Amino acid sequence: MLLGLTTALVATVCFGFGSVFQAGGAREAPHADRVRVGLLAALLRSWRFLLGTGLDVAGFVLSIVALRTLPLFLVQAVTNASLAVTALAAARLLGARLHRADLLGIAAVVVGLTLLALGSGHAGRDHASAAFHWALLATTVLMLLLTFVLARRSGNAAAVGLGLLAGVGFGVTSLAVRVLDVSGPLDVFTDPAAYGLALGGLGGYLAYALALQRGTVTAVTAAGTVSETFGPALVGVVALGDTARPGYAWCALTGFVVAVGGTFVLSRFGEVESESGLLSVPAGTVPAPVPTPPGADPGADLGRVARTAPPCKGDLPDKTDGEVRTERQMP
């Protein structure tokens, strides 16, 4: 259990830093009104998105150990607590301010994960029926179809829907890792869960990138947390036999609720692009005036503005300087 918990925590750090870079990279890409190759090509040209994706891949590799040795409700709560890492990373790297609510959210995540670790028992089964494996693949196919539909829509509602779908994709990936038959190469390639794993991961990243372009990171992250955390946790308990320690079910349940609650509090901190100061000027800021070169006529710019203004009705032409200008006709 110690090895699995350690790898889950390191994976959480990777996911937290990856979110900061992915959010910036997705906003650098041109806005896409549908799923197309151009969007993927634009994302691949963004070093921020590539770095964030690389950290996510490293986190996923580390989380495989945790998913095979720990209850799903523990792993999902730990990895989704990466928002606490994101908040701390944004404060350190981007100079973002941590408000009281953010600090309370971080504290809730730490306390919740501690209780959850104390109350978690052993993982349940690492295998399931063939119908379960096919259901994972069918879920990813449905998720991709709905992603294609929502990609044609815009607004925060579409962003929330895409965020939910991204969480479904990532949740299926976690379940597939848990039940994947790894007894041999042939068994892996003939297992529907293996294709559900691949499609769920790729579809989740696509839906997440599209969601970030349509709404706030807060809405996207909160929606994804719901489907990615609660879905696999419930399936793990009901279908795979994950349990808490005997007599500590209250501790595990309380820790899960507190940790997820802290994640929701921290979801507003996903707006890292507004703290970076790179995308917009703060409201109420007056741009500094452009200095006039030495010897230049301070009124030259005003003259140029006057000449480009459209003439008013009743104006007469004035060609004293060789250009068509206007002067007001006196009544």
Secondary structure by P-SEA (a helix, b strand, c coil): caaaaaaaaaaaaaaaaaaaaaaaaaaaccccccccaaaaaaaaacaaaaaaaaaaaaaaaaaaaaaacccaaaaaaaaacaaaaaaaaaaacccccccaaaaaaaaaaaaaaaaaaaaccccccccccaaaaaaaaaaaaaaaaaaaaacccccaaaaaaaaaaaaaaaaaaaaaaaccccccaaaaaacaaaaaaaaaaaaaaaaaaaaaacccaaaaaaaaaaaacaaaaaaaaccccccccccaaaaaaaaaaaaaaaaaaaccccccccccccccccccccccccccccccccaaaaaaaaaacccccbbbbbccccccccccccc
